[in-house]
């Protein structure tokens, strides 16, 4: 990772700095050339004003002596044909070039100015007549180097966080579903880490739920399958109507269990309903009550959701009360503070208060209930899933007259619109 992403980012930064430095140096160099040309033109006009063409030789020599003393320079004036007109200070070699020169330990600067009338003025001095230009590329290279060194820990910090993120993703991909990545900070890397952790939590819950569902389902399927096999063997030996009914009953139990498993699996992957619609909850509960022989009362109320799923919720609650409780079983629908409550009660032994939350787990079996009596399957687990998919919740309460009472709270139609 370091040899790839880190080097790519860091080398890209350095290359960008180098490109900016070179471009800036070229711009400065071009501008400096224009500045030099302007300075030379002004210098020629200045010298021409000091030594006009009509000035005689004694006056020129007097002027050169004053300039020589003022600048500690050797100065000579030549005519257009290169013949010496006048000089001050030490003699100067002919055809000297402008620039900086070294002679032993000494260094000096020469300045050659061509006047408009063709004459030329040569000056040699220890200090330049103007500030010595410095190489802008060196400054820009120094600035780029400083920025590059300062950027190293920043880039390294960023890529180190990405390395930790990659290590966490690799560990999770190898099957370590409890692996998570550090999500400190508030930048994009932290946002990616938080999104990964959230997705990993969701996937881990699904996998854990599916494993538990598979283990419990395989255990619960053994009983009806064993009974079905025995009933088929007996029916083959001595066909009988009661044994045929036993086969049909076991097949119906298997079909219902498989249907519940498929529905539970589908609800695990659904976060919102496909096409919610208004549902008259009292009418739906009354229909299921008439089908199951349960007394229904209450106030008309409308909720938003999937009528088939809500019908399955009501049917599971009623069948659970009829199977594990004792009659009479009643169902009541009533509005309550922007929501609607459905209460299904029976007069059975009820459930211990300490197990009121666990009763909604898949294939829950109350304490003291033997394996031969079977568990409660997926009925109440589906009730909780359906209620949550509709924005509601379900809870267990002890009935005031003894027995069990399950309360489902769903958002009312008016509250859902808000």
C-alpha positions in Angstrom: 0.0 0.0 0.0 2.8 2.4 1.0 4.7 1.7 -2.2 1.7 2.5 -4.3 -0.8 5.0 -3.0 1.7 6.9 -0.8 4.3 7.3 -3.5 1.6 8.2 -6.1 0.2 11.0 -3.9 3.6 12.3 -2.8 5.3 12.1 -6.2 2.2 13.8 -7.8 2.6 16.6 -5.2 6.3 17.0 -5.9 5.8 16.9 -9.7 3.2 19.6 -9.3 5.5 21.7 -7.2 8.3 21.2 -9.8 6.0 22.2 -12.7 4.9 25.4 -10.8 8.6 26.2 -10.0 9.8 25.8 -13.6 6.8 27.8 -15.0 7.3 30.6 -12.5 11.1 30.7 -13.2 10.4 30.9 -16.9 8.0 33.7 -16.3 10.4 35.6 -14.1 13.3 35.1 -16.5 11.3 36.5 -19.4 10.2 39.4 -17.3 13.8 39.9 -16.2 15.0 40.1 -19.8 12.5 42.8 -20.6 13.6 44.7 -17.4 17.3 44.4 -18.4 16.5 45.8 -21.8 14.7 48.7 -20.3 17.5 49.4 -17.8 20.1 49.4 -20.6 18.1 51.9 -22.6 17.7 54.2 -19.6 21.4 53.8 -18.8 22.4 54.8 -22.4 20.2 58.0 -22.2 21.7 58.8 -18.8 25.3 58.5 -20.0 24.5 60.4 -23.2 23.2 63.3 -21.1 26.4 63.3 -19.0 28.7 63.2 -22.1 26.8 64.9 -25.0 28.3 64.6 -28.5 29.4 68.3 -28.6 31.4 68.1 -25.4 35.1 68.6 -25.9 37.8 66.2 -24.7 39.0 68.2 -21.6 35.4 68.4 -20.4 34.9 64.7 -21.0 38.0 63.8 -19.1 36.9 66.1 -16.2 33.5 64.4 -16.1 35.1 60.9 -16.2 37.4 61.8 -13.3 34.5 62.8 -11.2 32.6 59.6 -12.0 35.8 57.5 -11.4 36.2 59.0 -7.9 32.5 58.7 -7.1 32.2 55.0 -8.1 35.8 53.9 -7.6 35.8 52.8 -11.2 38.0 52.8 -14.3 36.1 54.5 -17.2 36.9 54.9 -20.9 35.1 56.5 -23.8 35.6 55.3 -27.4 34.5 56.7 -30.7 32.3 54.8 -33.1 35.5 53.3 -34.7 36.9 52.0 -31.4 39.5 54.8 -30.8 40.0 56.0 -27.3 38.6 59.5 -26.7 39.2 59.9 -23.0 39.7 57.8 -19.9 40.0 58.0 -16.1 41.6 55.5 -13.7 43.6 52.5 -14.8 43.7 51.6 -18.5 41.0 49.2 -19.7 41.6 46.4 -22.3 39.9 46.9 -25.6 36.8 44.9 -26.5 36.0 44.2 -22.9 32.6 42.4 -22.3 30.0 43.4 -19.9 29.5 41.2 -16.8 31.2 39.9 -13.7 34.9 38.9 -13.8 37.4 37.4 -11.5 41.2 38.1 -11.3 42.9 36.1 -8.6 41.1 36.9 -5.4 39.6 40.1 -6.7 36.3 40.3 -8.6 35.0 43.3 -10.6 32.1 44.2 -12.8 32.3 45.7 -16.2 29.6 47.8 -17.8 29.5 48.6 -21.6 27.1 51.3 -22.8 26.6 52.2 -26.4 25.4 55.8 -26.9 22.9 56.9 -29.6 25.7 58.6 -31.6 27.8 55.4 -31.9 30.3 56.1 -29.1 30.7 53.5 -26.3 31.5 53.9 -22.6 33.2 51.2 -20.7 33.4 51.1 -16.9 35.1 48.7 -14.5 34.2 48.8 -10.8 34.3 46.6 -7.8 30.6 47.0 -7.0 27.9 46.7 -9.7 26.1 49.9 -10.7 22.8 48.1 -10.0 21.7 45.3 -7.7 23.0 41.9 -8.8 20.2 39.8 -10.2 19.7 36.5 -8.4 18.6 33.2 -9.9 14.8 33.0 -9.3 14.8 29.3 -10.1 17.0 28.6 -7.1 14.5 30.4 -4.8 11.6 28.6 -6.3 13.4 25.2 -6.0 14.1 26.0 -2.3 10.4 26.9 -1.7 9.3 23.6 -3.5 11.7 21.6 -1.4 10.4 23.1 1.8 6.8 22.5 0.8 7.7 18.9 -0.2 9.3 18.2 3.2 6.3 19.8 5.0 3.8 17.8 3.0 5.5 14.5 3.7 4.0 13.9 7.2 0.6 15.1 6.0 0.5 12.7 3.1 1.9 9.9 5.2 -0.8 10.5 7.9 -3.5 10.3 5.2 -2.2 7.2 3.6 -1.6 5.5 7.0 -5.4 5.9 7.7 -6.2 4.5 4.3 -3.9 1.5 5.1 -5.8 0.9 8.3 -9.0 1.1 6.4 -7.8 -1.4 3.8 -6.5 -3.8 6.5 -9.9 -3.7 8.2 -11.7 -4.4 4.9 -9.3 -7.2 4.0 -9.8 -8.8 7.5 -13.6 -8.5 7.0 -13.3 -10.0 3.5 -11.4 -13.0 4.9 -14.4 -13.8 7.1 -13.6 -11.9 10.3 -17.1 -10.3 10.4 -16.4 -8.6 13.8 -13.5 -6.6 12.3 -14.1 -2.9 12.3 -11.9 0.1 11.2 -11.0 3.2 13.2 -13.5 6.0 12.3 -11.9 9.0 14.2 -12.2 12.4 12.4 -14.7 14.2 10.3 -13.2 14.0 6.8 -14.0 11.8 3.8 -11.7 8.9 5.1 -13.6 8.9 8.4 -16.9 9.0 6.6 -15.9 6.0 4.5 -14.8 4.2 7.7 -18.1 4.9 9.4 -20.1 3.7 6.3 -18.0 0.5 6.2 -18.6 -0.1 9.9 -22.3 0.5 9.6 -22.6 -1.9 6.6 -20.4 -4.4 8.4 -22.7 -4.2 11.5 -25.8 -4.8 9.3 -24.2 -7.7 7.5 -23.1 -9.3 10.7 -26.6 -9.0 12.2 -28.0 -10.6 9.0 -25.5 -13.4 9.1 -26.0 -14.0 12.8 -29.8 -13.9 12.3 -29.7 -16.3 9.4 -27.4 -18.7 11.2 -29.7 -18.8 14.2 -32.7 -19.1 11.9 -31.1 -22.0 10.0 -30.1 -23.8 13.2 -33.5 -23.4 14.8 -35.4 -24.2 11.6 -33.4 -27.4 11.0 -34.1 -28.4 14.6 -37.8 -27.6 14.4 -38.2 -29.4 11.0 -37.0 -32.7 12.4 -40.2 -33.3 14.4 -42.8 -33.0 11.6 -40.5 -34.8 9.2 -40.1 -37.7 11.7 -43.8 -37.9 12.2 -44.5 -37.7 8.5 -42.1 -40.6 7.8 -43.7 -42.7 10.5 -47.2 -41.9 9.2 -46.2 -42.8 5.6 -44.6 -46.1 6.7 -47.8 -47.0 8.7 -50.0 -45.9 5.9 -48.2 -48.1 3.4 -48.6 -51.1 5.7 -52.2 -50.4 6.5 -54.0 -47.6 4.7 -56.2 -45.7 7.0 -58.1 -42.4 6.8 -56.8 -41.2 10.2 -53.2 -41.9 9.1 -53.9 -40.1 5.8 -55.1 -37.1 7.8 -52.0 -37.3 9.9 -49.8 -37.1 6.8 -51.8 -34.1 5.5 -51.5 -32.4 8.9 -47.8 -32.9 9.0 -47.4 -31.6 5.4 -49.4 -28.5 6.3 -47.2 -27.9 9.3 -44.1 -28.2 7.2 -45.6 -25.9 4.5 -46.5 -23.3 7.2 -43.0 -23.5 8.7 -41.2 -23.1 5.4 -43.5 -20.2 4.5 -42.6 -18.5 7.8 -38.9 -19.0 7.2 -39.1 -17.5 3.7 -41.1 -14.5 4.9 -38.7 -13.9 7.8 -35.8 -14.0 5.4 -37.5 -11.6 3.0 -38.3 -9.1 5.8 -34.7 -9.2 6.9 -33.7 -7.7 3.5 -36.6 -5.2 3.3 -36.2 -1.7 5.0 -39.3 -0.1 3.6 -42.6 -1.3 2.1 -43.0 -1.4 -1.7 -46.5 0.1 -2.1 -48.0 1.1 1.3 -51.8 1.8 1.2 -54.5 2.8 3.7 -55.6 -0.2 5.8 -58.8 -0.3 8.0 -57.3 -2.0 10.9 -60.5 -2.8 12.8 -62.1 -4.3 9.6 -59.0 -6.4 9.0 -58.9 -7.6 12.6 -62.6 -8.4 12.6 -62.1 -10.5 9.4 -59.3 -12.5 11.0 -61.3 -12.8 14.2 -64.2 -14.3 12.4 -61.9 -16.8 10.7 -60.3 -17.9 14.0 -63.2 -17.6 16.4 -61.8 -14.6 18.3 -64.0 -11.8 19.7 -63.1 -8.4 18.3 -64.0 -4.9 19.6 -62.8 -1.4 19.3 -62.8 1.8 17.4 -62.3 2.1 13.6 -58.8 3.3 12.8 -56.7 3.5 9.6 -53.0 2.8 9.3 -50.7 2.8 6.3 -49.0 -0.3 5.2 -49.2 -3.7 3.4 -52.6 -5.3 4.1 -51.3 -8.8 3.6 -48.5 -8.3 6.1 -50.7 -6.7 8.7 -53.2 -9.5 8.2 -50.4 -12.0 8.8 -49.4 -10.1 12.0 -53.0 -10.3 13.3 -53.4 -13.9 12.4 -50.1 -14.9 14.1 -51.1 -13.2 17.3 -54.6 -14.8 17.3 -53.2 -18.3 16.5 -50.5 -17.9 19.1 -53.1 -17.1 21.8 -55.3 -20.0 20.7 -52.4 -22.5 20.6 -50.6 -21.5 23.8 -53.2 -19.7 25.9 -56.8 -20.5 26.9 -60.1 -19.1 25.8 -61.6 -16.6 25.7 -59.2 -14.9 23.3 -60.1 -11.2 22.6 -58.7 -8.6 20.2 -59.2 -4.8 20.7 -58.4 -1.9 18.4 -58.1 1.6 19.9 -56.4 5.0 18.9 -53.7 6.2 21.3 -51.8 9.6 20.9 -51.4 9.6 17.1 -51.0 5.9 16.9 -53.3 2.8 16.9 -53.0 0.0 19.4 -54.0 -3.6 18.7 -54.3 -5.8 21.9 -54.7 -9.6 21.7 -55.3 -11.2 25.1 -55.9 -14.8 26.3 -56.5 -16.4 29.7 -53.7 -18.9 29.7 -50.7 -19.3 32.1 -48.9 -16.4 30.5 -45.2 -15.8 30.3 -42.7 -15.0 33.0 -41.9 -11.2 33.1 -38.2 -12.0 32.7 -38.9 -13.6 29.4 -41.2 -10.9 28.0 -38.6 -9.7 25.5 -37.2 -13.1 24.5 -40.7 -14.3 23.5 -40.2 -12.5 20.1 -37.0 -14.4 19.3 -37.3 -17.0 16.5 -38.3 -20.5 17.8 -38.5 -19.3 21.4 -39.3 -22.0 23.9 -40.5 -20.8 27.4 -38.7 -22.1 30.4 -40.1 -25.3 31.8 -41.5 -26.3 28.4 -40.1 -29.6 27.2 -38.7 -30.2 23.7 -41.5 -32.5 22.9 -44.0 -29.7 23.4 -42.2 -27.7 20.6 -41.3 -24.1 20.5 -43.3 -21.1 19.4 -41.8 -21.1 15.9 -41.5 -17.9 14.0 -45.0 -16.5 14.7 -44.1 -13.8 17.2 -40.8 -13.1 15.5 -42.7 -12.3 12.3 -45.1 -10.1 14.3 -42.1 -8.0 15.5 -40.6 -7.8 12.0 -43.9 -6.7 10.4 -44.5 -4.1 13.1 -41.1 -2.6 12.7 -41.4 -2.5 8.9 -44.5 -0.4 9.4 -42.8 2.0 11.8 -44.4 0.4 14.9 -43.5 -1.9 17.7 -44.8 -4.8 19.8 -44.5 -5.6 23.4 -45.7 -8.3 25.9 -47.9 -7.4 28.9 -49.4 -9.6 31.6 -53.2 -9.5 31.2 -55.1 -7.9 34.0 -57.4 -11.0 34.3 -54.5 -13.4 34.0 -52.9 -14.8 30.9 -50.9 -13.1 28.2 -51.5 -9.8 26.3 -49.6 -8.7 23.2 -49.8 -5.0 22.2 -48.9 -3.8 18.7 -48.6 0.0 18.2 -48.7 1.3 14.6 -48.6 4.9 13.4 -52.1 6.2 12.6 -52.8 7.4 9.0 -52.9 11.1 10.0 -49.5 10.8 11.8 -48.0 9.0 8.8 -48.9 11.9 6.5 -47.1 14.4 8.7 
